[in-house]
Amino acid sequence: MNKKNIDSIIEKLKNNEIVLIPTDTVYGLSAIAGNEENQTRINKMKKRELDKKLIILISSLEMVKEFNLDNEAIEKLKSNIPTTVIVGNETKNVAYRLIKDNCYLKSIIDEVGPIYSTSANFSAENYICDKKIFKKIINSCDNFYWNGKNNCIPSKIFDNINKTYVR
């Protein structure tokens, strides 16, 4: 990803726009986290329940210090295998993934703070890795940044509340 695109992504995110970008796993629809309107807009694009929670990508454990994560959650987040970790309790929970190796994505999050992210496909359909298919399916996102085909393997998901992998 070149500097011009990184700067453009940062600007779009700061302006509360949704971007379609490659992540450490699959291409994702992303926006500034914490803004429920962003979450709703992304869910509309994916044609799924509007209140469905999205994972939050972070660039450091400092971004989640308020949750007082236990050692197991920290180890899962630090894993060499991209792992999303659900933390909280049965009534209020959040899912985080720590970006470690993807330098441009880490630098974007360092600049704008945590971002929502979800696979750029329609709900319950296969992950998309082909640029032509993206353009046909996700046509409601004008901010599409292609960086070549990535590994197209979703993250593992660890439920730290119930201490079990759910994917």
Phi, psi and omega in degrees: 000127182276163184300322180300316178292320179299313179299321179294317178299314180301315179298314181298315180297316179297335177269016178062032176265159177265137178238149174250111188224156173287139176248195178285354182234284181235172172292139184227152169273125186226153177200166178303130179284155178096345179259106184298332178297321177298317179299316179296316180298318178295317180297324176299316179301324182274356181057054178223177182308132186292336182261008179294131183288149177251155175287161179239124177272134180234158179251355177204157178292339176303331182290347180234021183299335180297340182272355181046059183298141176282170184301323181296316178297317180298315180297320178295317179296324181278352184307148175293337177269124180307120184227124174272133183241125176271123180235164179121225177218185185298331183262332180224115180218161181220148177247127181239151168224131180272122177274122184243311191262344184272092190304315183291322180291320177299317180293325177296313181293323175303324183280316188256347184094183183305144179232145169292150172205145176206153183303142183273072177210168174286149182308135176069013176250166182299156176291146183256134179231003186249126184303320181296321180290321176306311184297329179281320189271311184261065182273357180269004177245109182283341186260076185253123182242103181273132179229030182087171181288130176260191187289344176056031177245119181293161178290159168287156176235123178248123176272100183287344178288312182260003177055052180210151174279134176253351171203000000 
